[in-house]
Amino acid sequence: MSQLNKFKRYTITSALPYANGPLHIGHLAGAYLPADIFVRYLRLMKKDVVYICGSDEHGAAITIKAKKEGTTPQAIIDKYHKQIKDSFEEFGISFDIYHRTSSAIHHDLSQEFFLNLYEKGEFIEKYSEQYYDEDFDQFLADRYITGTCPVCSYDKAYGDQCENCGTSLNPTDLIDPISTLSSKKPILKPTKHWYLPLDKYQPWLEKWIDEKEGEWKVNVFGQCRSWLKSGLQPRSMTRDLDWGIDVPLEEAKGKKLYVWMDAPIGYISATKQWAIDKGKDWQKYWKKQANTEDDACLMHFIGKDNIVFHCIIFPAILKAHGDYILPQNVPANEFLNLEGDKLSTSRNHAVWLHEYLQELPGKQDELRYVLTSILPETSDSEFTWKDYQARVNNELVAILGNYVNRVMILMHKFYEGKVESDTPTIKLTDANLDKEIGNYYDELGKNLESYRFRQALQSVMDIARLGNRYLTEQEPWKTIKSDPAAAKAALHNSLILIGHLATCLQPFLPATAIKIFGMLNVDAVTFDQEIEFANGHQLNAAALLFEKVEDEVIDIQIQKLADKKKASAVVQQPIITPAKANITFDHFVGMDIRTGTILTAEKVAKTKKLLKLTIDTGIDERTVVSGIAEHYEPEAIIGKQVSILVNLEPREIKGIMSQGMILMAENAEGKLSFVAPAIDMPNGSVIR
């Protein structure tokens, strides 16, 4: 807990969700539930904290959605901002403000930031060739371009990032780029933009990131070091778009700020709006103070796909500005999978939050509990409905709910719910129980401050286990006749333990904590307060905290996912391999595709998707790096005959020189299969 005393105030942010679709449980597990738990804990520690979020309402993703739905970007953001905001509120995410990047205060601040850097000469102004769709007569934003990732060979990578391997890209990095507007290959056309020279900040970033070793999560630190090792390049902070924040320069008419320039500034503009609404000074939460001990602690809670933007690009922007504090920590989570497959918005393979709230009303805390139990803190994790059922029934119902219910029922049965004693107040009288509770508080604090929320939740559940064990050992239902004083003491101690349980549950299961305080008929307390019952205190009626989840409920949800998966496969099948622009016969015959046999296969260190293969091509033995590790075990494919493009220009991937590309077929569900001859053919046989 000493870590919390370093700063006078805390600025906590969660990634701004794109207002182009609803939220699913992967979003919650990545950036919102962990932050909410941490913020609620800070409040219980009586810290000065502001929790900031809002809808990200600019960028190509919004305009693409609008085109698909035949409406305007404004209509899209209005629709999804409300839906997302309502879902957060119902789920209990306790933002101090949930703002919008379409607001005037945000546009003004973003333009101020740009001008600050511009007037300092921080930008590089240059013409570059960017993709242009001749049919639609416009330059293409990064997300309007798809193609094959040069790192993992995923053929649906976007122009700014490959969602398969997570590599950040420029559109010109893509192999075989296609415009999503016309489905044709775009042309390159010169256009002027303003670039932030990230390479200039590399030495500073390396030193700053190195200082975070041991403090930041290993997955976050490792990804940052990998980025820096690859070498940073200038990145354009403007775009040719018709939706977004105007670049505030006469010579830049028609151009907008890059969404990753303006989106993080949304944290600051939201804080400014909150400060206006609450009569606060926003600068104390964002700007350096005269006395550095008075600085705020800035923390970003995000998913792993946003690490580079929050740990490298935004810090570089803040550093270039000069007046702002830098993030102390970025406790990013990995990805949550669903029922053995990746969560996918495009394939509708998701548990949508607004649907969960409609179909399982009143069960917000059940989902909070399950998701906290499986948070992908340092590696990917998986949500299944059967596991949801098991955790609710075997833990929430059988351990937590059972303990509270047993004590409350016994108090009403033996004492009509009245807490009576010979002393003015009832305090804990069992020294061993008091010591164990203290140990759990210590564990809870250490785990929360280390962003180990799964372990922190278990510390709270251990208090419930302790209570059940204590009650079973004391057996007040038996001693009520033989030793009524002992029975009363046991139940009074149990009531105080329930008070501690409610106190510690507040960050994790806020609605449940309120129910428990209500049954105890006491006000909620912070971590430096203790529940005490005055002599004659009247408890409220006992009520079940949770109910068992029946098989029928789970079966409906599992079938729903199966139906969506089937429907998605049918819908997507025609577009999974869209026709590409025609090529000449000369281009085709220029590709040298041959049969080969895999001789060796091994996983590439520090990656999840890549295998290093040695292939006998008939003309030589060569190394190929292929993104198939999630589909095939290395030992299972040795001896497999494959098709390989042998005259692809060699490319270094993760320090390994890859000399070719394995041909794979991919279905609508993303499953890969080797493209191979129906019968064994000699290695080196030409595929025509």
Phi, psi and omega in degrees: 000344178298332180301328184286346183272001181287335188232152180274337181209162185229133174247110184248130179237149167245146183310136179288116180288142175295132179273054178232015179176169183284173177271146170237176187293338176293323175299314182300313183292334183279308194232342192251312180296314178301318180295318181297318177300314183295318180295317179298324177295315179301319179295321178294336175271008177061038178270152176279106187224142172235130183250118193243137172199179179171173181277133172274110192245019177237176177101166186294331181301325179292314183292326177297316179298318180297318179297317181296324184265003178063039182223195183257156175303322180298319179296322179296311184292326178295318181295308188278334174300313180295316181297315180295314180300315180296319180296316177301315183296315180294327182279350176091020176282118196263059175301146169282332173206139171242106194256192180220137177281356175275357183289155180296321182296328178285317178301315182297315183292321180297319178292325175299316179301311182300314181295324177302313180290323181296313182292337176276356181074028183283336184271150168259123178262124180205154173273141175217159177274123179234158185290141185223131179267111183292325180295322183261359175054051178205153171291152185256123171296160185308319185281355175269006181234130173234160179181193182270129179293131180287349182266310185245000178070015175293126190268011177236029179291146176273168182289348178248340183194143172269118182283351179278312182250354176084001182291132174281135187230163162256151183306324182287352175284336186294144173268133180054059181293145180226138174285132178285348179280310185253352185062024178244164178288125179283163176260163175266134183219139183289142175207151182265136177216169182249121187251139171269120184283083181301331179297328177297326183267359183303312180302317178295316180299319179300315180295316182295315179294318180302327179293344182270354181300132182088340179261317177276158176302147183297324180292324179288311181299317181297318180293322178296315180296323179296317178299313182294323179297326180289341180091123181275149180234157175305141182234132182295132178257007177228161182217155172271095183219164175248010180221120180148201182264127182299137170290123189279055177225141180302320184283359184244029180300136181089353180258152181238160175291141175302134185302328179277359167275316187271330186300310180296331176295340175301331175297320183286315181296325177295320178296322177299317179295318177301317181296321176299315182294327187255000182070037182252171174257104185296331185295333179292344180261353184226330186258153178296138179261163180301321175259114185299337178291348179263003179294153174275162175258116180263129180223135178250125172258121187214174169268166188294339180287350180252009185300312185299323182288323183271339183254345181233302187289308181295317175301323178295321177296315179297319179296318180297322178294309173100340185264352191253153174286161179252157180297133174282328180205150177226079185283071184289145175260160174279201185260149173261128175262168185226118174049049175079009182217163177289143169298136183215117176289323182293327179265004180060027177266086185198157167258104183282136186296318182294329177287320177301315182296329178282320188271335176233065186298143178078005183249037178296316183291330176298316179289321176302318182295311183296314181295320177297323181295336185238019182309134179280069191290318179231355176207162180299146177229181188222137173258130170229151181291328177294320177293321175304311181299315183295318182291320178294311185288317187272343182243301182294314181284307190284333183253296185290303182297321181298317182296310181299318182295318180300312183296314182296319180295317179295321178297319179286325181292316186268331188229015181054032176076013181256134179264105183239142182206168177279350181253159182298324178230156180259121179239168179292128183250354180261110185296320180295318178297317179298318180294316181295320178298318178301320178296321180291324175300317179298315178298318181300312181297315180298318181291318180295320182284349174256008178062030174261076187288329177298312180293324179298317178297322179295328176298321178291316178296331177294332174294319177295319177297319177300317180297315178300317180295316180298315181296320179295321180290322184281330178048057182298334178294340176265316184283353180302333179264317183280327181212076185300329179294320179293320179297315180296317180298319181297318181287324177295318176300321180293323177297317179295322177297321177297323176299317176297320180298315179297320179300312184285339179283344188304319178292330189264308184235075187298321180293321179294319178300318179298319178299317182293313177302323179296316178295322178287343181064044178226162176281153175296148182236161175268180187288344179264008178247159180231141178290126173228141180251126177287152177302128181091004181298135181258123175281154172276173184297149176289146178212145179291132178282324184220158174236151181298144175268118184279159182302324183299321180297316181291318180300321179297317182291321179294318179294324179299316178296318180297319179295318179294323180295318179294316180295321180295320180297319180294316182292321187276341186305317181293335184254004182291331176232073182297149179295131177268169179299146180300146173240163179279162177299325180298322178296318181295311183290346177287345178272124181260095182253128184225164172279148177208170180234134179286121180266318178222156178209134178209153180287144176278127184303141176064023173227158179254340191249347191256138171242141173262119184246143167253126187235131172275109183266001184087332178254340177189179169249130185219161180264135176228132173262124186230139182275059185238013187295334180278354182247335184221137171281140185306314185292339184281345185250000177295129184092355181286134175273136187225172171253134185225133173278109190268345182253026172285137181302129181303147181218137179278124179233118181052041177080004181245131178279112181267129187242060179141181180219131175281135177275130181230149171260144181229131179267184184295339180268004179085008179283136182256149176215141180295141170267112187218157177296149181293332176235158179299133178235152178300140175302137182097354177299134184281134176263121186249000000 
